[in-house]
Amino acid sequence: MTKAVSQSPIEEQRKEKREMRLNRFAIVTATALLWILGGVVPCAQGQDKGKYSLISPDGVAFSDFKGYEDWSVVSSAHLEEVLKVIVANPEMITAYKSGSPGDGHFFPEGSRVVKLQWKPKKSTEAPFVVDVPDVFEQAFVMEKDSKRFPKTGGWGYAVFNYDAVSGKFAPDPTAHADCGNTCHMAVKAKDYVFHPYQVR
């Protein structure tokens, strides 16, 4: 049986100093991380708070669409000057998958859809010609609430423009921005919704 070798007082002092330095480093690192995260989280929360406090001239609140950043994609569209991605809340996605709109089925109250719009640019990295999103411009939103919006087929419409320089949204000052119900009358039979849920 081997006997444990005891360390000399000098070696024990070195070990204690090394442990103290490591502990100090861990404390300083943890403090720095907490300070950084403490600044980042309120900053992000502040941006969301500012965005979600906005209300359009027609009374559509951006806060009704909270979490849209993570909603499922319905479809996409490409105009010469705009790339669009259309997303919808879980209630609307469920309705799409159940056959809405069609055969007398319409979207339920509380359905919400957001059309995210970017300026396009040609990719400088792809080995082929392809347009990719460049500057984010606006979020066009629709929500189904027949009590609040009886004159427009039960849907409320709004556009929240995005300023890339300030990083802030602002409600479009026109009452029915981006054509709103006027354009969507063309698809009244489809519950005023242009885009079908695309096969994937």
C-alpha positions as CSV (number, residue, x, y, z in Angstrom):
1,M,0.0,0.0,0.0
2,T,1.4,3.4,-1.0
3,K,1.3,6.2,1.3
4,A,0.0,9.6,0.1
5,V,2.8,12.0,-0.4
6,S,2.1,15.3,1.4
7,Q,2.9,18.5,-0.4
8,S,5.4,21.0,0.9
9,P,4.0,24.2,2.4
10,I,5.3,26.1,-0.7
11,E,3.5,23.8,-3.1
12,E,0.3,24.1,-1.0
13,Q,0.6,27.9,-1.2
14,R,1.0,27.8,-5.0
15,K,-2.0,25.5,-5.3
16,E,-4.1,27.8,-3.2
17,K,-3.0,30.9,-5.2
18,R,-3.8,29.0,-8.4
19,E,-7.3,28.1,-7.1
20,M,-7.9,31.7,-6.0
21,R,-6.9,33.0,-9.5
22,L,-9.3,30.5,-11.1
23,N,-12.1,31.5,-8.8
24,R,-11.5,35.2,-9.4
25,F,-11.5,34.5,-13.2
26,A,-14.7,32.6,-12.9
27,I,-16.4,35.4,-10.9
28,V,-15.2,38.1,-13.3
29,T,-16.3,36.0,-16.3
30,A,-19.7,35.3,-14.8
31,T,-20.2,39.0,-13.8
32,A,-19.3,40.1,-17.3
33,L,-21.7,37.7,-18.9
34,L,-24.5,38.8,-16.6
35,W,-23.7,42.4,-17.4
36,I,-23.8,41.7,-21.1
37,L,-27.0,39.6,-21.0
38,G,-28.5,42.1,-18.6
39,G,-28.0,44.8,-21.3
40,V,-29.0,42.7,-24.3
41,V,-32.3,41.3,-22.9
42,P,-33.8,44.6,-21.8
43,C,-32.7,46.1,-25.2
44,A,-34.5,43.3,-27.1
45,Q,-37.5,43.6,-24.7
46,G,-37.5,47.4,-25.3
47,Q,-37.6,47.0,-29.0
48,D,-40.4,44.5,-28.8
49,K,-42.3,46.7,-26.3
50,G,-42.0,49.6,-28.7
51,K,-43.1,47.6,-31.7
52,Y,-46.0,46.0,-29.9
53,S,-47.3,49.3,-28.6
54,L,-48.1,50.4,-32.1
55,I,-51.7,50.7,-33.4
56,S,-52.8,51.4,-37.0
57,P,-55.2,54.2,-37.9
58,D,-57.9,51.5,-38.3
59,G,-57.3,50.2,-34.8
60,V,-55.3,47.1,-35.6
61,A,-52.7,46.6,-32.8
62,F,-49.3,45.2,-33.7
63,S,-49.5,43.4,-30.3
64,D,-52.3,41.2,-31.8
65,F,-49.5,39.6,-33.9
66,K,-47.0,39.0,-31.1
67,G,-44.8,36.0,-31.9
68,Y,-45.3,36.3,-35.7
69,E,-41.5,35.9,-36.1
70,D,-41.9,32.2,-35.3
71,W,-45.2,31.5,-37.2
72,S,-45.4,28.8,-39.9
73,V,-44.9,29.8,-43.5
74,V,-48.0,29.8,-45.7
75,S,-46.6,30.9,-49.0
76,S,-44.2,33.4,-50.7
77,A,-44.4,35.8,-53.5
78,H,-42.0,37.8,-55.7
79,L,-42.7,41.1,-57.3
80,E,-40.1,42.9,-59.2
81,E,-39.4,45.2,-56.3
82,V,-40.5,43.1,-53.3
83,L,-39.9,39.7,-51.9
84,K,-42.7,38.5,-49.7
85,V,-43.1,35.7,-47.1
86,I,-46.6,35.0,-45.8
87,V,-46.8,33.5,-42.3
88,A,-49.9,32.7,-40.2
89,N,-50.7,32.0,-36.6
90,P,-51.4,28.3,-35.4
91,E,-55.2,28.7,-35.6
92,M,-55.0,29.8,-39.2
93,I,-52.5,27.0,-40.1
94,T,-54.9,24.5,-38.6
95,A,-57.8,25.9,-40.6
96,Y,-55.7,25.7,-43.8
97,K,-54.8,22.1,-43.1
98,S,-58.5,21.3,-42.5
99,G,-59.5,22.7,-45.9
100,S,-60.1,26.4,-45.4
101,P,-60.9,28.3,-47.4
102,G,-63.3,26.3,-49.6
103,D,-66.4,24.2,-49.6
104,G,-68.1,26.6,-47.3
105,H,-65.2,26.5,-44.8
106,F,-63.8,29.9,-43.7
107,F,-61.1,30.9,-41.4
108,P,-62.0,31.0,-37.7
109,E,-62.2,34.2,-35.6
110,G,-58.7,35.0,-34.3
111,S,-57.0,33.9,-37.5
112,R,-54.0,36.1,-38.2
113,V,-51.6,36.4,-41.1
114,V,-48.5,38.6,-41.7
115,K,-47.0,39.3,-45.0
116,L,-43.3,40.1,-44.5
117,Q,-41.8,42.3,-47.2
118,W,-38.1,42.8,-48.2
119,K,-36.4,44.7,-51.0
120,P,-34.7,42.0,-53.1
121,K,-31.1,42.0,-54.3
122,K,-29.1,39.6,-56.5
123,S,-27.0,37.2,-54.5
124,T,-23.3,37.7,-54.8
125,E,-22.5,34.3,-53.4
126,A,-24.7,31.8,-55.2
127,P,-23.2,30.2,-58.4
128,F,-26.5,31.1,-60.2
129,V,-28.8,34.1,-60.6
130,V,-31.1,34.3,-57.6
131,D,-32.8,37.1,-55.7
132,V,-32.5,37.1,-51.9
133,P,-33.9,39.4,-49.2
134,D,-32.0,42.7,-48.7
135,V,-33.6,45.4,-46.6
136,F,-36.7,44.6,-44.6
137,E,-39.5,47.1,-45.4
138,Q,-42.8,46.3,-43.8
139,A,-45.2,43.9,-42.2
140,F,-48.7,43.8,-43.8
141,V,-51.1,42.2,-41.3
142,M,-54.6,40.8,-41.3
143,E,-56.7,39.6,-38.5
144,K,-60.2,38.0,-38.4
145,D,-62.5,39.6,-35.9
146,S,-66.0,40.0,-37.3
147,K,-67.2,42.1,-34.4
148,R,-64.5,44.7,-34.8
149,F,-64.4,44.7,-38.6
150,P,-67.9,43.9,-39.9
151,K,-67.6,46.3,-42.9
152,T,-64.6,44.6,-44.4
153,G,-65.6,40.9,-44.4
154,G,-64.6,40.4,-40.8
155,W,-60.9,41.2,-41.5
156,G,-58.8,44.1,-40.1
157,Y,-55.9,45.3,-42.2
158,A,-52.8,47.3,-41.4
159,V,-49.2,47.9,-42.5
160,F,-46.4,48.6,-40.1
161,N,-43.4,50.1,-42.0
162,Y,-39.9,49.3,-40.9
163,D,-37.1,51.9,-40.9
164,A,-33.8,50.0,-41.3
165,V,-31.7,53.0,-40.1
166,S,-33.5,53.4,-36.7
167,G,-34.5,49.8,-36.5
168,K,-38.1,50.8,-35.6
169,F,-41.6,50.1,-36.9
170,A,-44.3,52.7,-37.5
171,P,-47.9,52.3,-38.5
172,D,-48.6,53.3,-42.1
173,P,-50.6,56.6,-41.9
174,T,-53.1,55.7,-44.6
175,A,-56.3,54.1,-43.4
176,H,-56.2,51.0,-45.6
177,A,-52.5,50.7,-46.4
178,D,-51.3,48.4,-49.1
179,C,-54.9,48.3,-50.5
180,G,-56.4,46.4,-47.6
181,N,-59.9,45.2,-48.2
182,T,-60.2,46.9,-51.5
183,C,-57.8,44.5,-53.1
184,H,-58.9,41.5,-51.1
185,M,-62.5,41.8,-52.5
186,A,-61.1,40.0,-55.5
187,V,-60.9,36.9,-53.4
188,K,-64.0,37.3,-51.3
189,A,-65.0,33.7,-52.1
190,K,-61.7,32.5,-50.5
191,D,-62.5,34.4,-47.3
192,Y,-60.5,37.4,-48.6
193,V,-57.2,35.5,-48.5
194,F,-55.0,35.4,-51.7
195,H,-52.5,32.8,-50.8
196,P,-53.2,29.1,-50.4
197,Y,-51.2,26.9,-48.0
198,Q,-48.5,25.7,-50.3
199,V,-47.6,22.0,-50.6
200,R,-44.3,21.1,-49.1
